[in-house]
Amino acid sequence: MENLKKEEIDPFNWKLKQTLTPSDLERYGSKFISDVANPETKDLFIIADYLEKNGRGSFVAEIEHRKAHPNSIGGFHLSAITALDIIHYSLRKNCQELLSGFKLINSNINCKKIVRSLKPNFIIRIQVIDNSNILISFEVENQSFLGSLKFSKTVSSNTAPTYELDQPNRNSFTIRNAEISNKIIKSSISFKSFYRSTNDFTLGPGLIVAMISQLSIVHLYAASEARSKKNGVVMVSCKINHNQETGCSGLLSLTLNIQNIRQSSTLKGHTIAEISFQCMQGNISGNMTFIFEPF
C-alpha cells in the first residue's frame, strides 16, 4: 500500500489529536453498524436447502430484516458482516466433521455488487490442500460477493460441539474509548462473540469486520469537516489474519492506521480509504478498503 503523500486530500485534518467522547462516537458512527451489533435490531437468518456434492455446497440464507438501513434503497442490503456470519455458521453447521480440530487462520471477502435479496444464494467450494490445511472459497448471489477461508489443523483433537441456531445472531460490541493521533486511532472495545471455533467460542470474522468498519468510519468523519455522519460507506474488500484465537468475550485493544486515501476516479466526490488494523498485539491483523460517499 502507498503512504499518504501525494494522494492525501482535503478536507481532512491529519494533524488531529483528540480523545473522542461518547457523543463523538455516536454522531460519527454508523447507525447501520450499531444496529448490526445490537441483538435487538440486527437481521436474523436461517440456512435452507443445503446441498453438497463432490466438494461443492450450495444453500439459501433466509433473512429476517428487522431494521431499515437509512442509506439503502428499499431499506435493505446484505452487508459483508452478515454474509460472513452466514458463511461461517453454515460451515460449522454443515461441515462440522470436516472442520473438527481445525481453526480459521485467514479470511477475505470482496464485495463487487450490492445484494438486496432477502434470500441470497451461497455457493462454497471445498479444497483439502493437505492433512493440515483446508481452503474454502465462496460466492454470494451470482458472484456479487467473493472470498475464501483457510483453516489449519490445531494441536488439540477435541471435536467442535454443536451449537444452537440463534447463537451467531447474538454477537455484539461497544466502543468504550477511542483516541486519534493523526492517521492512527486506538480504541478499547468490549465484545461478545458466539462464533464457534475448534472447541470453544471465539471472536469471529463478521464481528471483526463490524468493529473495524465502525472505528474506520468514526476516524474519517472526525478528521473531516462534517459535524456528523450523514452519507453511506461501503466496504469493498477485507483481508484478515487470525494469528491467534481470541476469547468469546471481554475487552480488546484495536489500532487502525490509514495507509492510503484518494478520490475515486469514477464516483464523483467519493473517497477511497485503505486501512490496516491490529487487534490484541497482533492476535488479529489485516486490511480493509472502503468507499465513502461525499462527506
Disulfide bonds with the S-S distance in Angstrom:
none
